[in-house]
Amino acid sequence: MLSCQQVSGHAVGGESANEGGVVQWLLINDGTVAWPEGTTLRLVGGPVLMEPVVDVPSANPGQTIDINLEVRKITESNVEGSVLEVAYCLVTPCGQPFGEMLTAQVAPSEVIAAPSPVCIVLAGPAHGCESGLEVLQGEVKSAQWTLANAGGVHWPADVRCELFYNTPGFEHLPGNVDVPDGVGPGMTVEVTIPSIIPEQEGRFQAMWAVVSPSTPDFGDVLVADFNVGEFPFMEWMIAEQNAADSVSDSASEIIVVGSDNQSRPKLSASHVMHNHMIASDCNISYDDGSNDMVNESIDVVSMGRISGIAAGTTWILEVVLTNDGDVAWPEDTMLRCCAGDGFGCMEFPLDSLKPGEAGLIQMELKMSDSRAGCAWTLTDGGDGCFGPVLVLSTA
């Protein structure tokens, strides 16, 4: 029989461990067989106040094991002044729990969180345009966004917009755009970014992150989404196209253009689903309120806004992507962080998927010490990007 019993140490109803202290348990193998190699002690109830998974050495019947877990700094303001309870259990390598449940109480100290600056996008060129803003080839288009300070403090003085994503072929975009300083609580500011529309038909997007080097958890994303028509911007070019020598000449030109568009390979990816695997109580919200969390008009996928877990906590983010293009992904395809610290995951190599195939990504993430936001996108091994932009932030 595989078994475990607590001999001494912390328990619910007994002495509480203090924040920054140590929770101790003395365990004995009171069964008839040795604990298997690879046995772990896992958090099964309560908030993540200590390491959620701890390796436990094998113990023969009658042997004892001393467990010491350091209590982390508690930052959640909703637990101030209350006593927290946690529960752990021994688990075999195949996931089977056994033995007595281990419990403890932790008394947090008072936490006073400093207010953080907040930036939200009230309006932009992509709002309300599911198919993108209609523009002409070669047009110089100025996109404008309205940003609001929805927090209780002034924005940092070093706020700026940094380009982190653009559709291949959408070039000559400003990489850095300054934002006026001195924006106080409740104030709004207009940000205008000019773009030269590509001289080809199609869908083109660009994204700038509103960032502050001195405040890592500050910012939002500005999205420009353009649907470029088949006609060029210059009127004389349109007139020249209409003045073909004969009907047969016009028909011949249309056939050539159509053939080029059909033969052009499409390197693409789409989001199928995602899941956060975390051994603690937390809250994950999605601002758009949709069930699939996908905003198809701007090709951005929200991984959620996560809150209620302590800094340093690790968890797994599972993402399923599919190749919805007509060519295989390059061998050196990467899921690469294009904004923020990536919660510790800056790059993730991917297999080359053929058209119609799907692949599972399992990223190990670590909670930042302060509010943060980041984004990932697929790269083709060079400077090109394709597929959706995955965005994850903390509340």
C-alpha positions in Angstrom: 0.0 0.0 0.0 1.3 3.5 -1.0 0.7 5.9 1.9 2.0 9.0 3.8 1.2 10.5 7.2 2.1 13.8 8.8 4.1 13.4 12.0 4.5 17.1 12.9 4.4 20.6 11.5 1.9 23.2 10.5 -1.8 22.5 10.2 -5.1 24.4 10.0 -6.1 25.5 13.5 -2.6 25.6 14.7 0.1 28.2 14.5 0.1 30.3 11.3 3.2 30.9 9.2 4.1 34.5 8.6 4.6 36.1 5.2 8.3 35.5 4.4 8.5 32.6 6.8 8.6 28.9 6.3 5.9 26.2 6.4 7.3 22.9 7.7 5.9 19.3 7.6 7.5 16.1 8.8 6.2 13.1 6.8 6.5 9.4 7.3 6.0 6.6 4.9 3.5 4.5 6.8 2.7 2.3 3.9 4.1 -1.1 2.8 6.0 0.0 -0.4 8.5 2.8 -1.1 7.4 6.0 -2.6 8.2 5.9 -6.4 11.0 8.0 -7.9 9.6 11.3 -9.3 7.0 11.8 -6.5 6.0 15.4 -6.1 4.3 17.5 -3.5 1.6 19.6 -5.2 -0.7 22.5 -4.3 -4.3 21.2 -4.5 -6.1 24.0 -2.7 -5.8 27.7 -1.8 -3.7 30.6 -3.4 -0.2 30.2 -4.6 1.8 31.4 -1.6 4.7 28.9 -1.9 6.1 26.7 -4.7 3.1 24.9 -6.2 5.2 21.8 -7.2 8.1 20.4 -5.2 10.1 17.3 -5.9 10.1 14.7 -3.0 12.8 12.0 -2.7 11.8 8.4 -2.6 11.2 7.0 1.0 11.1 3.4 2.1 8.5 2.2 4.6 9.2 3.8 8.0 11.4 6.5 6.7 10.7 10.2 7.3 11.0 13.3 5.1 11.3 16.9 6.2 9.5 19.4 4.0 10.3 23.2 4.2 8.4 25.7 1.9 9.3 29.4 1.9 6.2 31.7 2.0 6.4 34.3 -0.8 5.5 38.0 -0.6 1.8 38.4 -0.8 0.7 41.2 -3.1 -3.0 40.7 -3.6 -4.9 43.6 -1.9 -8.0 41.6 -1.5 -6.4 39.4 1.1 -5.2 42.1 3.4 -5.7 41.3 7.1 -7.1 37.8 6.5 -5.6 34.4 7.2 -5.1 32.2 4.1 -5.2 28.4 3.9 -3.3 26.1 1.6 -3.5 22.4 1.0 -0.9 20.1 -0.5 -0.8 16.4 -1.4 1.8 13.8 -2.5 1.3 12.8 -6.1 2.9 9.9 -8.1 4.7 10.5 -11.4 1.5 9.2 -13.2 -0.7 11.8 -11.4 -2.2 9.6 -8.6 -2.5 11.4 -5.2 -1.9 9.4 -2.1 -1.5 9.8 1.7 -2.7 12.4 4.1 -3.7 15.9 3.0 -1.2 18.5 4.3 -2.6 21.9 5.3 -1.3 25.2 6.7 -2.4 28.8 7.4 -0.5 31.9 6.4 -1.0 35.4 7.9 -0.2 38.1 5.3 1.0 41.6 6.2 -0.7 44.8 5.2 -0.1 45.7 1.5 -0.6 49.2 0.2 -0.5 49.1 -3.6 0.8 52.3 -5.3 -1.5 53.6 -8.1 -0.3 52.8 -11.6 -0.7 54.9 -14.7 -3.4 53.5 -17.1 -3.7 54.0 -20.8 -6.7 52.9 -22.9 -7.6 53.4 -26.6 -11.0 55.1 -26.9 -11.1 55.3 -30.7 -9.0 54.4 -33.7 -9.2 53.7 -37.5 -9.9 50.0 -37.0 -12.9 50.5 -34.6 -16.1 49.4 -36.3 -14.4 48.3 -39.6 -14.5 44.6 -39.7 -13.1 44.4 -43.2 -10.5 47.2 -42.7 -10.5 50.9 -43.7 -11.0 51.3 -47.5 -8.0 53.0 -49.1 -6.3 53.3 -52.5 -3.0 52.1 -53.7 -0.2 54.6 -53.1 -2.3 56.8 -50.9 -0.7 58.7 -48.0 -3.2 57.9 -45.1 -3.0 59.4 -41.7 -4.4 57.1 -39.0 -5.6 58.8 -35.7 -6.2 57.3 -32.3 -7.7 58.8 -29.2 -6.0 57.7 -26.0 -7.3 58.3 -22.5 -5.7 58.4 -19.1 -8.1 56.2 -17.1 -5.9 56.0 -14.0 -5.4 58.2 -11.0 -1.9 59.5 -11.7 -0.1 61.3 -14.6 1.4 59.3 -17.4 5.2 59.0 -17.4 7.2 61.6 -19.3 8.8 59.0 -21.6 5.6 57.6 -23.2 6.0 56.8 -26.9 4.5 54.5 -29.6 6.8 51.7 -31.0 6.1 49.7 -34.2 6.2 46.0 -33.4 4.2 44.4 -36.2 3.4 45.1 -39.9 2.1 42.9 -42.8 4.9 42.0 -45.2 5.0 44.6 -48.0 3.6 47.3 -45.7 6.8 49.4 -45.4 8.0 52.9 -44.8 6.2 53.1 -41.4 7.5 55.3 -38.5 9.2 53.1 -36.0 8.8 55.5 -33.0 6.1 58.2 -32.5 6.2 60.6 -29.5 3.2 61.1 -27.3 2.6 64.4 -25.6 3.7 64.4 -22.0 1.9 65.8 -19.0 -1.3 63.8 -19.6 -3.2 63.8 -16.3 -6.0 61.7 -14.9 -9.2 61.9 -17.1 -7.4 63.7 -20.0 -7.3 62.5 -23.6 -4.7 62.9 -26.3 -4.7 62.4 -30.1 -2.0 60.4 -31.8 -1.7 60.6 -35.6 0.6 58.3 -37.6 1.0 58.8 -41.4 1.3 55.7 -43.6 2.1 55.2 -47.3 -0.3 52.6 -48.6 1.3 49.8 -50.6 0.8 49.9 -54.4 -0.9 46.5 -54.5 -4.3 45.1 -53.7 -4.9 43.3 -50.4 -5.2 43.6 -46.6 -2.4 45.4 -44.7 -2.1 45.9 -41.0 0.4 47.6 -38.7 0.6 47.8 -34.9 2.3 50.2 -32.5 2.7 49.5 -28.7 2.1 52.5 -26.4 5.0 52.0 -24.0 7.0 53.7 -21.3 10.6 52.5 -20.7 10.4 53.7 -17.0 7.0 51.9 -16.4 7.0 48.3 -17.8 3.3 47.7 -17.0 2.1 50.7 -18.9 0.5 50.8 -22.4 -1.9 49.6 -25.0 -1.8 48.7 -28.7 -2.7 50.9 -31.7 -3.9 49.0 -34.7 -4.1 50.3 -38.3 -6.1 48.0 -40.6 -6.3 48.9 -44.3 -8.2 47.2 -47.2 -6.4 48.3 -50.3 -8.5 48.4 -53.5 -7.5 47.3 -57.0 -7.2 50.9 -58.3 -4.1 53.2 -57.8 -4.4 56.5 -56.0 -3.2 58.7 -58.9 -6.2 59.7 -61.1 -4.0 59.8 -64.3 -3.1 56.1 -63.7 -6.8 55.2 -63.4 -7.5 57.2 -66.7 -4.7 55.4 -68.4 -6.0 52.0 -67.4 -9.5 52.9 -68.7 -8.0 54.1 -72.0 -6.9 50.7 -73.3 -6.5 50.4 -77.1 -9.1 47.6 -77.4 -11.5 45.4 -75.4 -9.1 42.5 -76.0 -6.2 44.4 -74.5 -8.2 45.2 -71.3 -9.3 41.6 -71.0 -5.8 40.3 -71.4 -4.4 42.6 -68.7 -7.1 41.5 -66.2 -6.3 37.8 -66.8 -2.6 38.3 -66.1 -3.3 40.2 -62.8 -5.7 37.5 -61.7 -3.3 34.7 -62.5 -0.5 36.4 -60.4 -2.8 36.8 -57.4 -3.9 33.2 -57.6 -0.3 31.8 -57.9 1.1 33.9 -55.0 1.7 31.6 -52.0 -0.1 32.4 -48.8 1.9 32.0 -45.6 -0.7 32.1 -42.9 -1.8 30.8 -39.5 -5.0 31.0 -37.4 -5.9 30.6 -33.7 -7.9 27.5 -32.8 -8.0 27.6 -29.0 -5.9 28.3 -25.9 -5.9 27.2 -22.2 -4.1 28.4 -19.1 -2.9 25.5 -16.9 -2.3 27.0 -13.5 -2.4 25.4 -10.0 -3.9 28.3 -8.1 -7.0 30.4 -7.8 -6.9 33.3 -10.3 -9.1 35.3 -12.5 -8.8 35.5 -16.3 -11.1 38.1 -18.1 -11.6 39.0 -21.8 -12.5 42.6 -22.5 -14.4 42.0 -25.7 -16.8 39.5 -24.1 -16.8 37.1 -27.0 -16.6 33.3 -26.5 -13.7 32.7 -28.9 -11.7 35.8 -27.8 -10.8 36.6 -31.4 -11.1 40.0 -33.1 -11.0 38.9 -36.7 -10.9 42.5 -38.1 -7.5 43.2 -36.7 -6.1 39.7 -36.5 -5.4 40.0 -32.7 -6.1 37.1 -30.3 -6.5 37.9 -26.6 -4.9 35.4 -24.3 -6.8 37.2 -21.5 -6.1 39.6 -18.7 -4.9 37.6 -15.7 -5.1 38.6 -12.0 -5.0 37.1 -8.6 -1.7 35.2 -8.7 1.6 36.1 -7.0 4.7 37.3 -8.7 7.1 34.5 -9.6 4.3 32.0 -10.1 4.8 29.7 -13.1 2.2 28.2 -15.3 1.7 26.7 -18.8 -0.1 28.5 -21.6 -1.4 26.1 -24.2 -2.1 27.5 -27.7 -3.4 25.5 -30.7 -2.6 27.1 -34.1 -3.4 25.8 -37.6 -1.9 26.4 -41.0 -4.7 28.0 -42.9 -2.5 29.0 -45.8 -1.6 27.2 -49.0 2.2 26.6 -48.3 4.0 24.9 -45.4 5.5 27.0 -42.6 9.3 27.5 -42.9 11.5 25.1 -40.9 12.8 27.9 -38.7 9.4 29.3 -37.8 9.3 30.9 -34.3 6.7 32.2 -32.0 8.5 35.4 -30.9 7.7 38.0 -28.3 7.3 41.4 -30.1 6.2 43.5 -27.1 6.9 43.3 -23.4 9.0 40.7 -21.5 7.0 37.7 -22.7 6.5 36.6 -19.1 9.8 34.8 -19.4 9.1 33.3 -22.8 10.7 35.4 -25.6 11.0 32.7 -28.3 9.4 29.3 -28.9 10.5 27.2 -31.9 7.6 25.6 -33.9 7.4 22.6 -36.2 6.8 23.2 -39.9 3.1 22.6 -40.4 1.7 21.7 -43.8 -1.6 23.4 -45.0 -4.5 22.2 -42.9 -2.3 20.8 -40.1 -2.6 22.0 -36.5 0.0 22.2 -33.8 0.1 22.5 -30.0 2.3 25.1 -28.3 3.0 24.8 -24.5 4.7 27.9 -23.2 6.0 28.1 -19.6 5.3 31.6 -18.3 6.3 33.3 -15.1 4.2 36.1 -13.4 6.0 39.5 -13.5 6.7 41.5 -10.3 4.3 44.3 -11.5 1.5 44.8 -14.0 2.7 43.8 -17.5 1.5 43.2 -21.0 3.1 41.4 -23.9 2.4 40.1 -27.4 3.8 37.2 -29.5 3.7 36.7 -33.3 4.9 34.1 -35.7 8.1 34.9 -37.7 9.3 33.2 -40.9 13.0 33.0 -39.8 13.8 36.4 -41.0 12.1 39.8 -40.6 8.7 38.7 -41.9 5.7 38.1 -39.6 2.5 36.2 -40.3 -0.6 34.9 -38.5 -2.4 36.4 -35.5 -0.8 38.5 -32.7 -1.3 36.8 -29.3 -1.8 39.4 -26.5 -1.6 38.6 -22.7 -1.7 41.2 -19.9 -2.1 41.4 -16.1 -4.8 43.4 -14.3 
